[in-house]
Amino acid sequence: MFDEKTVQCFLENQLQLYPEKVAETYEEAENFLEECMAVVVDSVREVWEFFEEEGVDMEGADEEGILEADEVFAIGDGRYLIIE
């Protein structure tokens, strides 16, 4: 479900969301993403739409602020990983 770039992004940046590592290996990271129902979106707009659909309070937020949320990981190719 998750491509190599997505899993690697999470593996390298997981401490932005969690106080300690939840995965040490690629396989553990991939399993974790599947278990927590993480999603990959293709643009900032889709990140925004995801938060709206989930009912996240975004009052006063702008696109830059949304991307700074701990649960949003920039994959590096224009896509974003969101951990629910």
N, C-alpha and C positions, 0 to 999 in steps of 0.2 A: 504494500500500500504506500509506503514512504520510500522515496528514492534515496540514493546514497548521499547526495548533497544535503537533503533535509535532515537525515539522521545524524550526519556529521556535524551539522550546524547545532543541533540540540546537544550532542555529546560535548562539544567544545564550549557551549555557552550556558549549560544548565544551571550554573551557580547564580545566574542573573535572576532566577526564579526561586531556587531552593537553597537553604542554608548549607546543605552538604550534597554531594553527588548522589543522584538516584540511580545512575548507571555508570559502569566502568568500561564496558565493552560496547562495540557497535550493536551486537545482538541484544544486549540488555537495553540499550537506548531504543532500538526499534520496537522491542516488546513493550517498553514503557509507553511509547507514543501511541501504540495500538490500544493498550489498556486504558489510557486516560482519554481516549477518543480525541486526540489532537487533530487539528485540521490545517490544511495548507490552502492559502488563498493567493490569487495572482496579482493583487494590487492593494494599495492603501485604501481605495474605495471599498474593496471587499472586506478588509479588516473592519472598517467603519460599519458596514452592513452587518457583519457578524455580531459585533457588539450590540447594535440596535436590536437584532433578532433575539439575542440572549437577555435583553433587558438591562444592560449595563448602563448606569447613569453616566452620561457623557456631557452633561451640562458644563459649558465653558471650555470644553476640550476642542482642540484643533487637530489636524492630521498629524502634526509633529508630536503632540502630546499622546495621541493614541499609539503611535509607534514606540513611545518610551515606556509603555505599560510592560510590567515584568513578564507577562505571559505572551508577549509578542516577540518573536525572533525573526530578524531579517535574514533570510537564507543567502542573500547576496546576488541573486539573479532577478530581482524584482518581485519575488514571491515572499510570503511571510508564513511562518509556522505559528499557530496559536494553540496554546495549551489550555484546555478547559479546566 
